């Protein structure tokens, strides 16, 4: 009987340790490191914590930044009232650029999120909204400035004019960082809004990152 009790205790201990290990992996499993931009060095490392939050790290320092209110689309949970089901909204981040100009580090991110929390509502079945986010960070990673502009916004009927690959089974396309157009050190994104006849351009110059995003007229479609 004692042998059986020892065996039961050993199995219980193993299960407990396994559960603790699984809990630890789940607790840290939501931190998804972002890849560095292809054309510049990695000045800070960034992790996606989901629900519109990121963690920035550098030289032993770390800072959590909540960008949920700046992102166009649903950053919480999506739902389908026809079947009474909820789903975790997937908020994605990509690093577009990192530039350092003492004493600040400037980061440009591209965030994507479902356009609508109600999948049966307006824009619910379309492609994701995408938002460009400009962050100005101090040496200790405190947030000294922030800008956000949605280049794909279903509710505003705004769409970025970029060359994208249609690899979606549903027929919609998603703007990714690799699709954005750079002219040397200048990021230039044309977008349509409203009646789709007026075209505007969003510009970011990494040689003067302090300015952030600027909107300039681009012209009209032929």
C-alpha positions, 0 to 999 in steps of 0.5 A: 500500500505504501508503494502505491501511495509513493507512486501516486505521490510521484505521479501527482508531483509530476502532473503538478510540475507539468501544470506549473510549467504549462502555466508558465509557458502560457503566461509568456506564450502571448509575447511574440517578438517582431522582426527587425525592419529590412533596411535598418538596424535593430535599435530596440526589440519589440514584442506583441502582447496582443490586444494592442499592447507591445513591450519595448526592450533595450539594454535591460530596460523594458516598457509596456505601451498600450496602443489599443486606442490608436489602432483602427479596428477591433482590438478586443474580442470579435463575436458572431451573434448568429451563433453566440460565439466569441473569438479572440481578435488578432492584432498584428504588428510589424516594424516599418522603421527604427531610427535614432536621433539623439536623444530619442529613438523613433519607431514606426509600426504597422498594426492590423486588426479586424475592422469590426468586432461584430463579424456580421456587422459593417465591415465585419467580413472584409480585410483588416484595418491597418494603422501606421503608428509613430513612437518617440522614445526616450533613452529609458524607453518612456513614451515622449510622443505618438502619432497614428494614422489608419491607411486602411479604414473600412468605416472611413472608406479609406484604402491605401494604394499599394501593390499587394499580393492577393493571397487571401482565400476570401479574396481580400488583401492585407497591407503589410510592411513589405508593401509600403513604398520607400523612396530612399529614406522617405516613406510615401503612401498614397491613399483614397478616401470617400469618393475614391477620386481624391488621392492624398499621400502620407509621408515620413522622412527617416532623415528628420524623424522628429516631424512624424507623419505628414499628409500632402495632396497627391492629385486626382485619379485620371 
